[in-house]
Amino acid sequence: MNQSGAGLARDRGAPVVLRLLPHVHHPPARVLLPDLGEGHEARALDARGYRVTVLGGPAPAPGITAAAGSLLDAPVRDFDLVCESGAFASLDHVSRARYVEAAATVLRPGGLLFGAFPAEEGGAGALIEQLAPRFDVARLEPSGTADGWLEAIFVRR
């Protein structure tokens, strides 16, 4: 079944998210999506057995929990995973530092921040530096689907 106008199956998330799933905590892990977007990733994770919570919008399907606010003021805690699919890229440098702190706050120790991150000036080194205060790198490589993006998994200390 296709999502109207999107050309994606309802249970298909971004290719980078799907490629990284074998390398992150498995279902029924609790996953937080700080950027709901069209809801593709939320539905894809839900369809695979993850316990999904989205921020900043209505739940895109039954079984998905919605919470008010953004990652920077999220009232939720103790997640196994935070799935990054666009929120980080839209932030300035100061807000990214707040994002890193907030992601670490909502994740349990050993929890994973994973997804697609922009490879801007400074490349992977700049991204590692931004996340280094709270995260270690588990996986970081160029995206196979889009230039200028990195596929990454970071572990909360």
C-alpha positions in Angstrom: 0.0 0.0 0.0 1.5 3.4 -0.9 1.3 6.6 1.1 -0.6 9.1 -1.1 1.8 11.2 -3.1 5.0 9.9 -1.3 5.8 6.9 -3.5 6.8 4.9 -0.4 5.2 1.9 1.1 3.6 2.7 4.4 6.0 0.5 6.3 9.1 1.7 4.4 11.3 4.3 6.1 14.3 6.0 4.7 16.8 3.6 3.2 19.5 4.6 5.7 17.3 3.8 8.6 16.4 0.4 7.2 20.1 -0.4 6.5 21.1 0.4 10.0 18.4 -1.6 11.8 20.5 -4.9 11.8 23.2 -3.0 13.7 21.0 -1.4 16.5 19.0 -2.8 19.4 16.3 -5.2 18.1 12.6 -5.2 18.8 10.9 -4.6 21.1 13.4 -1.8 21.8 11.9 1.6 22.7 12.6 4.1 19.9 12.1 7.9 19.9 11.7 9.8 16.6 12.4 13.5 17.3 11.2 14.5 13.8 8.0 13.0 12.7 8.2 14.1 9.1 5.8 12.1 7.0 5.7 9.3 9.5 7.4 6.7 7.2 10.2 5.8 9.7 7.7 5.6 12.6 5.5 3.2 10.6 8.4 1.2 9.4 9.8 0.7 12.9 6.4 0.0 14.3 5.8 -2.7 11.6 9.0 -4.3 12.6 8.0 -4.6 16.3 9.7 -1.6 17.8 7.9 0.4 20.5 7.7 3.8 18.8 7.2 7.3 20.2 7.1 10.4 18.0 7.6 14.0 19.0 5.9 17.0 17.6 2.9 15.6 15.8 0.1 13.1 15.9 0.8 9.4 15.9 0.9 8.3 12.2 -0.6 4.9 13.0 -2.3 2.9 15.8 0.3 1.5 18.2 2.6 4.5 17.9 2.7 6.9 20.8 2.8 10.7 20.3 4.4 13.1 22.8 4.2 16.9 22.8 7.2 19.1 22.3 10.6 18.6 20.6 13.7 16.7 21.5 15.0 19.8 23.2 12.2 19.8 25.7 11.0 16.2 25.6 9.2 15.0 28.7 10.1 11.3 27.9 13.1 9.3 29.0 14.7 5.9 29.1 14.7 5.0 25.3 16.9 2.4 23.8 17.1 4.2 20.4 16.8 7.7 19.0 16.2 7.6 15.2 17.6 10.7 13.5 16.0 11.4 10.1 16.3 15.2 9.6 16.0 17.1 12.9 19.8 17.4 13.4 20.4 18.7 9.9 17.9 21.6 10.3 19.7 23.0 13.4 22.4 25.6 13.8 25.6 24.8 15.7 24.4 26.0 19.1 21.1 24.1 18.7 23.0 21.0 17.7 24.9 21.1 21.0 21.5 21.3 22.8 20.2 18.4 20.6 23.2 16.2 21.6 22.6 16.9 25.3 18.8 16.2 24.9 19.4 13.0 22.9 21.7 11.8 25.7 19.1 12.7 28.3 16.3 10.7 26.7 18.5 7.7 26.0 19.4 5.1 28.7 23.2 4.4 29.1 24.2 2.3 26.1 21.3 3.6 24.1 21.9 4.4 20.4 21.5 7.5 18.4 21.3 6.4 14.7 20.3 7.6 11.3 21.4 10.1 8.6 23.5 13.1 9.6 24.8 15.8 7.3 28.4 15.6 6.2 29.2 19.3 6.1 32.5 21.2 6.1 34.8 19.2 8.3 33.2 15.9 7.3 33.0 13.0 9.7 35.4 14.6 12.1 33.2 17.6 12.6 30.2 15.4 13.3 32.2 13.3 15.8 33.3 16.5 17.5 29.7 17.7 17.9 28.6 14.4 19.4 31.8 13.6 21.4 30.7 15.2 24.7 28.1 12.5 25.3 28.5 9.8 22.6 31.0 7.3 21.2 31.1 6.3 17.6 29.9 2.7 16.8 29.5 3.2 13.0 30.1 6.1 10.6 30.3 5.9 6.9 29.1 7.8 3.8 25.5 7.2 2.9 25.0 4.9 0.0 22.0 6.8 -1.2 22.8 10.5 -0.9 26.0 12.6 -1.3 26.7 14.9 1.6 25.2 12.5 4.2 26.6 10.1 6.7 25.1 6.9 8.1 25.9 6.7 11.7 25.3 4.9 15.0 26.5 6.6 18.2 26.5 5.0 21.7 25.5 7.1 24.7 28.1 6.9 27.4 
